[in-house]
Amino acid sequence: MPSEKLELRVSLTTLLTVVLLTVIPICAVGLYTLTRAETAIDRNIGNHFRTIAQSTAGEVSSFLDERLLAVGTLAASPSIVEAVTAADKPYTGMTDDAIRDRIQKIEKGWNTPASEPFVREMLGNRASHTLDRWRDRDRRFLRLTLTDSHGGVIAATHKTLDFYQADEDFWQAIYAQGRGAVHVTDILYDDVTKSYYLGLGVPVMDEQTNTFSGALDALIEVSSIFPILHRVNVGPTSRAILVKQDGTIIDSPTISLSSNMKSDEFLALRASMLSGTNRWNGYLVTTLPGGENVLVGYSDIGMHETFKNLGWTVLIVQNTREAYAATRGVMRLILFLIAVMAVLVVLLVVYFSLHRRREYTDLTPEEPAPKEPGQIPETPNRTETPDHTAAHV
């Protein structure tokens, strides 16, 4: 039985049409999907930086909250309340002039040898011992000072520069016109101890009348916050920066508060933070004055509404080339493959356009003319049969 061979013939035009209708939509869908995927991945990376900034800002906020809670607990302890109550009793029945004269007398001799017995007794009383023990338990408390309702020092861990504290801005903020309020100073740098500190002031309230009866002021060393920032490391070009509300750098890998420098990263995104929907936390891709493109995740520590001097912001910064390196390489490879497919299709179209099969028309043979005697017969014209080429599938 003779073998049968199944042969499918498809014209080149049909084949080319099928290729175009298949490859072109695939390339278009690939480009659209690639664009959407790249946008989504960039957004996820930005959200990751924002999360890191939020987590770091939360740790900074927790540190400050713990210090505030500790000072508030100390201000409410029995020995502190009793010391303030006892110190305020001599003022009962005294006129304002008499109170002022008493305070000025002690103030004038405060830094003279005549005040040594008074200072020694003040530093050795029960309330001062309580302050000393509290500082010994937590060395982040640098100094603790307790004053009565008129600003006179009645207990401390050290001899203060002045006896009268009520003429200081921080004391007036704690006094708050007799209502009593928690006050936090701006972060400061001490050249002598080479340390950064905050002043935390808490009122001592009378338990019966709930009125202001004294003030407890604590200087808190805050350099222990900085290791929280230093351990953030997402790549060689990454850096964690803590800045104040005006953009002054509190701490960064290369700049400290003593340098009194502004953060270019913070200044670049300040407008976005103030006008955008994510005012307190988010991320932004921006260009620094030096031309570096960076991804910045930022988060406020969340204490500015309560304490105006704590409008701090944590920035997590990285060069965009490194931040998106893990995904940009894959995306570029996919884009390259799509481009190769498109080029091959174009080359295929051009090739078939240049090598398109020519069409021939069959000629009708003419009747030969009558032969004359002695005439050589002419060779009849032969019609060339076109070679119909077909693609075998």
C-alpha positions in Angstrom: 0.0 0.0 0.0 1.6 3.3 -1.0 2.6 5.6 1.9 0.6 8.8 2.2 2.4 12.0 3.2 0.3 14.7 4.9 1.4 18.1 3.8 0.0 21.4 4.9 0.7 24.4 2.7 0.4 27.9 4.1 1.1 31.0 2.1 3.8 33.4 3.4 1.3 36.2 3.6 -0.9 34.1 6.0 2.1 33.1 8.1 3.3 36.7 8.4 -0.1 37.9 9.3 -0.3 35.3 12.1 3.1 36.3 13.4 2.2 40.0 13.5 -1.2 39.4 15.1 0.5 37.2 17.8 3.8 38.9 18.6 2.7 42.6 18.5 -0.1 42.1 21.1 2.3 40.1 23.3 4.8 42.9 23.2 2.2 45.6 23.9 0.8 43.6 26.9 4.4 42.9 28.1 5.3 46.6 28.0 2.1 47.6 29.9 2.5 44.9 32.5 6.2 45.8 32.9 5.3 49.4 33.5 2.7 48.6 36.1 4.9 46.0 37.8 7.8 48.5 38.0 5.5 51.1 39.5 4.2 48.7 42.0 7.7 47.5 43.0 9.0 51.0 43.4 6.0 51.8 45.6 6.6 48.7 47.7 10.3 49.7 48.2 9.3 53.2 49.2 6.7 51.9 51.7 9.5 49.6 53.1 11.7 52.7 53.7 8.7 54.5 55.3 8.2 51.5 57.6 11.8 51.6 58.6 11.6 55.3 59.3 8.3 54.8 61.4 9.9 52.0 63.4 13.0 54.1 64.2 10.9 57.1 65.0 8.8 55.0 67.3 11.9 53.9 69.2 13.1 57.5 69.6 9.6 58.5 70.8 9.5 55.5 73.3 12.9 56.6 74.8 11.6 60.2 75.4 8.2 58.9 76.7 10.1 56.7 79.2 12.2 59.6 80.5 9.1 61.8 80.8 7.3 59.1 82.7 10.3 58.6 85.0 10.5 62.3 85.9 6.8 62.4 86.5 6.9 59.4 88.8 9.8 61.0 90.7 7.9 64.3 91.1 4.9 62.4 92.6 7.0 60.4 95.1 6.2 61.0 98.8 9.7 62.4 99.7 9.6 65.0 96.9 6.0 66.1 97.7 6.8 66.3 101.4 9.9 68.4 100.8 8.0 70.9 98.6 5.2 71.1 101.1 7.6 71.8 104.0 9.5 74.4 101.9 6.3 76.3 101.1 5.1 76.6 104.7 7.5 79.5 105.7 5.9 81.6 102.9 2.5 81.4 104.5 1.4 84.8 105.7 4.4 86.6 104.1 3.9 89.5 101.8 5.3 89.5 98.3 8.0 92.0 99.3 9.1 89.9 102.3 9.3 86.8 100.1 11.3 88.7 97.5 13.7 90.0 100.2 14.2 86.5 101.6 15.0 85.1 98.2 17.3 87.9 97.2 19.3 87.6 100.4 20.0 83.9 99.8 20.7 84.6 96.1 23.3 87.2 96.9 25.3 84.9 99.1 24.8 81.7 97.1 28.2 81.7 95.4 30.1 82.9 98.6 31.6 80.9 101.4 28.7 82.1 103.6 26.3 79.9 101.8 28.2 76.7 102.3 26.4 75.6 105.5 23.0 76.2 103.8 24.1 74.4 100.6 25.6 71.4 102.6 22.3 71.0 104.4 20.3 71.3 101.2 22.3 68.6 99.4 22.1 66.3 102.5 18.4 66.4 103.1 16.0 63.5 102.4 14.8 64.8 99.1 18.3 65.3 97.7 19.2 61.7 98.7 16.1 60.6 96.8 17.4 62.5 93.7 20.8 61.0 94.1 19.5 57.4 94.3 17.4 58.0 91.2 20.3 59.3 89.2 22.5 56.4 90.4 19.9 53.9 89.1 19.8 55.6 85.7 22.9 57.4 84.6 21.0 59.1 81.8 19.8 61.5 84.4 22.6 64.0 84.5 21.2 66.5 87.0 18.1 66.8 89.0 16.9 70.1 90.7 13.8 70.6 92.9 12.4 74.1 93.6 9.6 75.4 95.8 6.6 77.3 94.6 8.6 80.6 94.4 11.6 79.1 92.5 14.0 78.6 95.4 16.2 75.5 95.2 15.3 73.0 98.1 17.0 69.8 96.8 19.4 68.8 94.1 22.1 66.4 93.0 24.6 69.2 92.7 25.0 72.9 93.7 23.2 75.0 91.1 24.7 78.1 89.6 21.8 80.2 91.2 19.5 79.7 94.1 16.6 81.5 92.4 15.3 79.7 89.4 12.0 81.5 88.7 13.7 84.0 86.4 14.5 81.2 84.0 12.3 80.5 80.9 12.2 76.8 81.6 10.9 77.4 85.1 8.2 79.8 84.0 7.1 77.2 81.4 6.8 74.6 84.2 5.0 77.1 86.4 2.5 77.9 83.6 0.9 80.8 85.5 0.2 78.6 88.5 -1.5 75.8 86.5 1.6 73.6 86.2 2.7 72.0 82.9 5.3 69.5 81.6 8.0 71.3 79.6 10.8 70.0 77.4 13.6 72.2 76.2 15.3 72.0 72.9 18.2 69.6 72.5 21.5 71.1 73.7 25.1 70.2 73.5 27.5 70.4 76.5 31.1 71.2 75.4 32.4 70.2 78.8 30.9 66.7 79.0 30.7 66.3 75.3 27.1 65.1 75.6 23.7 65.9 74.2 20.9 66.6 76.7 17.3 67.7 77.1 15.7 69.5 80.0 12.5 67.8 81.2 10.5 69.8 83.7 7.5 68.5 85.7 5.4 70.4 88.2 4.9 69.1 91.7 1.2 69.5 92.5 -0.4 69.9 95.9 -2.4 66.7 96.5 -5.3 68.5 98.3 -5.8 71.6 96.1 -4.2 70.3 92.9 -2.3 73.6 92.5 1.3 74.2 91.7 3.6 73.8 94.7 7.0 73.2 93.1 9.0 72.2 90.1 11.3 69.2 89.3 13.8 69.8 86.5 15.9 67.0 85.1 18.7 67.1 82.5 18.5 64.0 80.4 21.4 62.7 78.4 20.1 61.6 75.0 23.2 60.3 73.2 21.8 56.8 73.8 19.2 57.6 71.1 21.9 57.7 68.4 22.7 53.9 68.4 19.1 53.4 67.4 19.9 55.3 64.2 23.3 53.8 63.6 22.0 50.3 63.4 19.8 51.1 60.5 21.6 49.8 57.4 19.9 48.9 54.2 22.9 49.3 51.9 26.3 50.9 51.4 24.8 54.3 50.5 22.1 54.3 53.1 22.0 56.6 56.1 19.6 57.4 58.9 19.3 61.0 59.9 17.5 62.6 62.9 16.6 66.3 62.3 14.9 69.0 64.1 11.8 70.9 62.8 13.9 73.5 61.0 16.0 70.8 59.3 19.1 71.1 61.7 20.8 67.7 61.9 20.7 66.2 65.4 22.7 63.1 64.3 23.8 61.3 61.2 26.7 59.0 60.2 28.9 62.0 59.4 27.3 65.1 60.9 26.4 65.9 64.6 24.4 68.6 66.3 27.6 70.5 67.2 28.2 71.1 63.4 24.9 73.1 63.2 24.2 72.0 59.7 20.9 71.6 57.8 19.9 68.4 56.1 19.7 68.7 52.3 17.4 65.6 52.3 14.9 67.3 54.7 14.9 70.6 52.9 14.3 68.8 49.6 11.1 67.1 50.9 9.8 69.8 53.3 7.4 71.1 50.8 6.0 67.7 50.2 5.6 67.0 53.9 3.7 70.3 54.5 1.4 70.1 51.5 1.0 66.4 50.8 -1.5 63.9 52.3 1.3 62.0 54.1 2.5 65.0 56.2 3.9 63.0 59.1 5.3 59.9 57.3 5.8 58.7 53.8 8.5 58.4 51.2 9.8 60.5 48.3 12.2 60.3 45.4 14.1 63.6 45.2 17.3 65.1 43.8 19.7 66.7 46.2 21.6 69.9 45.4 24.7 67.9 44.5 22.7 66.0 41.8 22.3 62.7 43.7 18.9 61.0 43.2 17.8 59.5 46.5 14.9 57.7 48.0 13.9 59.2 51.3 11.6 57.4 53.8 10.6 59.8 56.6 8.5 59.8 59.8 7.8 62.3 62.5 8.4 61.0 66.1 4.8 62.2 66.9 5.6 64.5 69.9 5.4 67.9 68.3 1.7 68.5 69.1 2.5 68.2 72.8 6.0 69.5 73.0 7.0 72.2 70.4 10.7 71.5 70.8 10.3 67.8 69.9 9.3 68.3 66.2 11.9 65.7 65.3 11.9 63.7 62.1 13.7 60.5 61.2 15.0 60.2 57.6 16.1 56.9 55.9 18.0 57.8 52.8 19.6 55.7 50.0 20.8 56.4 46.5 18.0 55.3 44.0 20.4 53.3 41.9 21.1 51.1 44.9 17.6 51.2 46.3 16.1 49.9 43.1 19.0 47.7 41.9 17.4 44.4 42.8 14.4 45.0 40.6 15.6 47.4 37.9 18.0 44.7 36.6 15.2 42.1 36.1 12.9 44.8 34.6 15.6 45.8 32.1 16.2 42.2 31.1 12.5 41.7 30.4 12.4 45.0 28.5 15.4 43.9 26.4 13.7 40.6 25.5 10.5 42.4 24.4 12.6 44.8 22.3 14.4 41.8 20.7 11.0 40.3 19.8 9.9 43.5 18.3 13.1 43.9 16.2 12.8 40.3 14.9 9.2 41.0 13.8 10.3 44.2 12.0 13.2 42.3 10.3 10.8 39.5 9.2 8.4 42.0 7.7 11.2 43.8 5.8 12.6 40.5 4.6 9.4 39.3 3.1 8.7 42.7 1.6 12.0 42.6 -0.3 11.7 38.9 -1.3 8.1 38.9 -2.2 7.2 36.3 -4.9 6.7 37.7 -8.4 3.5 36.9 -10.2 3.5 35.8 -13.9 0.7 35.9 -16.5 0.2 32.9 -19.0 0.5 34.0 -22.6 -1.9 32.5 -25.3 0.1 31.0 -28.1 -0.4 32.6 -31.5 -1.1 30.7 -34.7 2.0 30.2 -36.7 2.2 32.1 -40.0 1.9 30.0 -43.4 5.3 28.7 -44.4 6.8 29.9 -47.6 9.0 27.8 -49.7 12.6 27.9 -48.4 11.7 29.7 -45.1 13.2 28.3 -41.9 10.5 27.7 -39.5 10.5 29.9 -36.4 10.8 28.4 -33.0 7.6 28.9 -31.2 7.6 31.0 -28.1 7.6 29.0 -24.9 5.5 30.1 -22.0 7.5 29.9 -18.8 5.6 28.2 -16.1 5.9 30.2 -12.9 7.4 28.4 -10.0 4.8 28.7 -7.3 6.7 28.5 -4.1 4.9 27.6 -1.0 5.9 27.2 2.6 5.7 23.6 3.9 4.3 23.3 7.4 
